[in-house]
Amino acid sequence: MRQLIECVPNFSEGRNMGVIKLITDEIEKAEGVKLLDVDPGAATNRTVVTFVGTPDEVVEAAFQAVKKASEVIDMRHHKGEHPRFGATDVCPLVPVANITMEETVVYARKLAQRIGEELDIPVFCYENAAFTDVRRNLANCRAGEYEALPERIVTDEWKPDFGPDEFTDHVAGTGVTAVGARDFLVAFNVNLNTTSTRRANAIAFDVRERGRTKREGNPITGKIVKDENGKPVMIPGSLKAVKAIGWFIEEYGVAQISMNLTNISITSVHMAFDEVCKKADERGIRVTGSELVGLIPLEAMLETGRYFLRKQKRSVGVDNEELIKIAIKSMGLNELKPFNPKEKIIEYLLEGDEKKLVEMSVKAFANETASESPAPGGGSIAATVGALGASLGTMVANLSSHKRGWDDRWEEFSDWAEQGQHYKDQLLYFVDEDTRAFNKIMDAFGLPKKTEEEKKARKQAVEEASKYAMEIPFKVMETAYRSIEVMRAMAENGNPNSVSDAGVGALCALTAVEGAFLNVKINAAGIMDKEFTGKLISDGEEITQKTRACCEAVLETVEQKINEL
């Protein structure tokens, strides 16, 4: 599955839209990234830009944007309300999909090094990308702002992580950039059945991490309690990594709890929603719905759907569209205005208008396969059959989860259904990816070959594309083989009335493995790297033998269960 990271650079220009466009044009030129938002502020004289894409491409786009900003923004003339110390003030990378924070840190430091070495801009690494604890906090890195740089960056304590450690004329113009890796921030508002900002604020103070000021006697009007340093003592709220405030929205005539969830791996959207519901109820107030401001990663929405299904003791092994519907309905995300997943979920925004095989009707897919076009071919069909097999195993798990009299086993079958959905989704991805792999080979053969250099580049491109076209059906084999564990479990322990479906699912998995293996072998023919092809074919033979054995075992169980009915 494709890895995605988000980049949210802040540029020290919020008034001249021509300058801002020169910077964002660099981002839009980059392949593999999509510009999501440009938010200029005149008072702050600062623009927050958001774009997302595959890691290497995001790093390249960020580098080009930083480079352009250093050319068109002169920090010697910058004034604004927001703290700042560089033309590109901060440039955080955020993991979105199929990538860990640790991997994101590697990309952030790679970007920081390029900015320092190639652009001669001093760089501090902050948050998760920081090399020392004191530099994790951006405020520490930016203390004194731009005006303090001449004295700070020449010290041992605040020598930049990358780039020059002296305040040259060049650095005077560019300032310093902070490059970081942080968790995804979600702006999330919860709607209340009140117009009282004071009561909304009380709930916000109940839940936000900072909490409320401690007072003597009366918690509202009492004297503020202070520590030995004269600072107010705070009573922490119930949610970590949450900032919150109550306000009244004139447009809708309701009060809201406005929250920034600064780390959704610590406090998720659904955890925040349920906690606000609890605290509101304690104060005699009802939550009527919620509002998502900006974007959210797909997995966050899917986990919200799973959370509410688990509360109902229902199987979570349903498709993504159903999980998203459950999430929207459970939190009332469409109360104030329609919630369109295609506009609010990052991964969906990136899909574009590409025509996908998996979105065709069965009839259209069959007709497309039967046409004179060479794709979709056997690899895509093998993946399709495998996806159908995993779907059958998942169906038996879901039927078993809801079987009357088996209520105490719902979690057992829910777990199997969730596994089945995972295999199904992977195999569906390979349906289109196998066709993309074939098209990459065709594109490589279409490269120019007039000069020796062009011939060499074309030969290498064909080799790499052919390897990829061999790897995809091999991954189909691996995934289809693993999916049989769901069918075996359902044949042995699932709803006996659906045991034949588990058997058909196993047969589909076997067909997927054997069909994909034919594509592995035929794509090996044109590859020069025989060590590479030899290993995949050897591993493919082993997977095929294991799959046949597993399928036979499942069918034996199916026959036995049918005879017992």
Secondary structure in CASP SS format (residue, H / E / C, confidence):
PFRMAT SS
TARGET T0000
AUTHOR 0000-0000-0000
METHOD secondary structure of the structure
MODEL  1
M C 1.00
R C 1.00
Q C 1.00
L E 1.00
I E 1.00
E E 1.00
C E 1.00
V C 1.00
P C 1.00
N E 1.00
F E 1.00
S C 1.00
E C 1.00
G C 1.00
R C 1.00
N C 1.00
M H 1.00
G H 1.00
V H 1.00
I H 1.00
K H 1.00
L H 1.00
I H 1.00
T H 1.00
D H 1.00
E H 1.00
I H 1.00
E H 1.00
K H 1.00
A C 1.00
E C 1.00
G C 1.00
V E 1.00
K E 1.00
L E 1.00
L E 1.00
D E 1.00
V E 1.00
D E 1.00
P E 1.00
G E 1.00
A C 1.00
A C 1.00
T C 1.00
N C 1.00
R E 1.00
T E 1.00
V E 1.00
V E 1.00
T E 1.00
F E 1.00
V E 1.00
G E 1.00
T C 1.00
P H 1.00
D H 1.00
E H 1.00
V H 1.00
V H 1.00
E H 1.00
A H 1.00
A H 1.00
F H 1.00
Q H 1.00
A H 1.00
V H 1.00
K H 1.00
K H 1.00
A H 1.00
S H 1.00
E H 1.00
V H 1.00
I C 1.00
D C 1.00
M H 1.00
R H 1.00
H H 1.00
H C 1.00
K C 1.00
G C 1.00
E C 1.00
H C 1.00
P C 1.00
R C 1.00
F C 1.00
G E 1.00
A C 1.00
T E 1.00
D E 1.00
V E 1.00
C E 1.00
P E 1.00
L E 1.00
V E 1.00
P E 1.00
V E 1.00
A E 1.00
N C 1.00
I C 1.00
T C 1.00
M H 1.00
E H 1.00
E H 1.00
T H 1.00
V H 1.00
V H 1.00
Y H 1.00
A H 1.00
R H 1.00
K H 1.00
L H 1.00
A H 1.00
Q H 1.00
R H 1.00
I H 1.00
G H 1.00
E H 1.00
E H 1.00
L H 1.00
D C 1.00
I C 1.00
P C 1.00
V E 1.00
F E 1.00
C E 1.00
Y E 1.00
E E 1.00
N C 1.00
A C 1.00
A C 1.00
F C 1.00
T C 1.00
D H 1.00
V H 1.00
R H 1.00
R C 1.00
N C 1.00
L H 1.00
A H 1.00
N H 1.00
C H 1.00
R C 1.00
A C 1.00
G C 1.00
E C 1.00
Y H 1.00
E H 1.00
A H 1.00
L H 1.00
P H 1.00
E H 1.00
R H 1.00
I C 1.00
V C 1.00
T C 1.00
D C 1.00
E C 1.00
W C 1.00
K C 1.00
P C 1.00
D C 1.00
F E 1.00
G C 1.00
P C 1.00
D C 1.00
E C 1.00
F C 1.00
T C 1.00
D H 1.00
H H 1.00
V H 1.00
A H 1.00
G H 1.00
T H 1.00
G E 1.00
V C 1.00
T E 1.00
A E 1.00
V E 1.00
G E 1.00
A E 1.00
R C 1.00
D C 1.00
F C 1.00
L C 1.00
V E 1.00
A E 1.00
F E 1.00
N E 1.00
V E 1.00
N E 1.00
L E 1.00
N C 1.00
T C 1.00
T C 1.00
S C 1.00
T H 1.00
R H 1.00
R H 1.00
A H 1.00
N H 1.00
A H 1.00
I H 1.00
A H 1.00
F H 1.00
D H 1.00
V H 1.00
R C 1.00
E C 1.00
R C 1.00
G C 1.00
R E 1.00
T E 1.00
K C 1.00
R E 1.00
E C 1.00
G C 1.00
N C 1.00
P C 1.00
I C 1.00
T C 1.00
G C 1.00
K C 1.00
I E 1.00
V C 1.00
K E 1.00
D C 1.00
E C 1.00
N C 1.00
G C 1.00
K C 1.00
P E 1.00
V C 1.00
M E 1.00
I E 1.00
P C 1.00
G C 1.00
S C 1.00
L C 1.00
K C 1.00
A C 1.00
V E 1.00
K E 1.00
A E 1.00
I E 1.00
G E 1.00
W E 1.00
F E 1.00
I E 1.00
E C 1.00
E C 1.00
Y C 1.00
G C 1.00
V E 1.00
A E 1.00
Q E 1.00
I E 1.00
S E 1.00
M E 1.00
N E 1.00
L E 1.00
T C 1.00
N C 1.00
I C 1.00
S C 1.00
I C 1.00
T C 1.00
S C 1.00
V H 1.00
H H 1.00
M H 1.00
A H 1.00
F H 1.00
D H 1.00
E H 1.00
V H 1.00
C H 1.00
K H 1.00
K H 1.00
A H 1.00
D H 1.00
E H 1.00
R C 1.00
G C 1.00
I C 1.00
R C 1.00
V E 1.00
T E 1.00
G E 1.00
S E 1.00
E E 1.00
L E 1.00
V E 1.00
G C 1.00
L C 1.00
I E 1.00
P C 1.00
L H 1.00
E H 1.00
A H 1.00
M H 1.00
L H 1.00
E H 1.00
T H 1.00
G H 1.00
R H 1.00
Y H 1.00
F H 1.00
L H 1.00
R H 1.00
K H 1.00
Q C 1.00
K C 1.00
R C 1.00
S C 1.00
V C 1.00
G C 1.00
V C 1.00
D C 1.00
N H 1.00
E H 1.00
E H 1.00
L H 1.00
I H 1.00
K H 1.00
I H 1.00
A H 1.00
I H 1.00
K H 1.00
S H 1.00
M H 1.00
G C 1.00
L C 1.00
N C 1.00
E C 1.00
L C 1.00
K C 1.00
P C 1.00
F C 1.00
N C 1.00
P H 1.00
K H 1.00
E H 1.00
K H 1.00
I E 1.00
I H 1.00
E H 1.00
Y H 1.00
L H 1.00
L C 1.00
E C 1.00
G C 1.00
D C 1.00
E C 1.00
K C 1.00
K C 1.00
L H 1.00
V H 1.00
E H 1.00
M C 1.00
S C 1.00
V H 1.00
K H 1.00
A H 1.00
F H 1.00
A H 1.00
N H 1.00
E H 1.00
T H 1.00
A H 1.00
S C 1.00
E C 1.00
S C 1.00
P C 1.00
A C 1.00
P C 1.00
G C 1.00
G H 1.00
G H 1.00
S H 1.00
I H 1.00
A H 1.00
A H 1.00
T H 1.00
V H 1.00
G H 1.00
A H 1.00
L H 1.00
G H 1.00
A H 1.00
S H 1.00
L H 1.00
G H 1.00
T H 1.00
M H 1.00
V H 1.00
A H 1.00
N H 1.00
L H 1.00
S H 1.00
S H 1.00
H C 1.00
K C 1.00
R C 1.00
G C 1.00
W C 1.00
D H 1.00
D H 1.00
R H 1.00
W H 1.00
E H 1.00
E H 1.00
F H 1.00
S H 1.00
D H 1.00
W H 1.00
A H 1.00
E H 1.00
Q H 1.00
G H 1.00
Q H 1.00
H H 1.00
Y H 1.00
K H 1.00
D H 1.00
Q H 1.00
L H 1.00
L H 1.00
Y H 1.00
F H 1.00
V H 1.00
D H 1.00
E H 1.00
D H 1.00
T H 1.00
R H 1.00
A H 1.00
F H 1.00
N H 1.00
K H 1.00
I H 1.00
M H 1.00
D H 1.00
A H 1.00
F H 1.00
G C 1.00
L C 1.00
P C 1.00
K C 1.00
K C 1.00
T C 1.00
E H 1.00
E H 1.00
E H 1.00
K H 1.00
K H 1.00
A H 1.00
R H 1.00
K H 1.00
Q H 1.00
A H 1.00
V H 1.00
E H 1.00
E H 1.00
A H 1.00
S H 1.00
K H 1.00
Y H 1.00
A H 1.00
M H 1.00
E H 1.00
I H 1.00
P H 1.00
F H 1.00
K H 1.00
V H 1.00
M H 1.00
E H 1.00
T H 1.00
A H 1.00
Y H 1.00
R H 1.00
S H 1.00
I H 1.00
E H 1.00
V H 1.00
M H 1.00
R H 1.00
A H 1.00
M H 1.00
A H 1.00
E H 1.00
N H 1.00
G C 1.00
N C 1.00
P H 1.00
N H 1.00
S H 1.00
V H 1.00
S H 1.00
D H 1.00
A H 1.00
G H 1.00
V H 1.00
G H 1.00
A H 1.00
L H 1.00
C H 1.00
A H 1.00
L H 1.00
T H 1.00
A H 1.00
V H 1.00
E H 1.00
G H 1.00
A H 1.00
F H 1.00
L H 1.00
N H 1.00
V H 1.00
K H 1.00
I H 1.00
N H 1.00
A H 1.00
A C 1.00
G C 1.00
I C 1.00
M C 1.00
D C 1.00
K H 1.00
E H 1.00
F H 1.00
T H 1.00
G H 1.00
K H 1.00
L H 1.00
I H 1.00
S H 1.00
D H 1.00
G H 1.00
E H 1.00
E H 1.00
I H 1.00
T H 1.00
Q H 1.00
K H 1.00
T H 1.00
R H 1.00
A H 1.00
C H 1.00
C H 1.00
E H 1.00
A H 1.00
V H 1.00
L H 1.00
E H 1.00
T H 1.00
V H 1.00
E H 1.00
Q H 1.00
K H 1.00
I H 1.00
N H 1.00
E H 1.00
L C 1.00
END
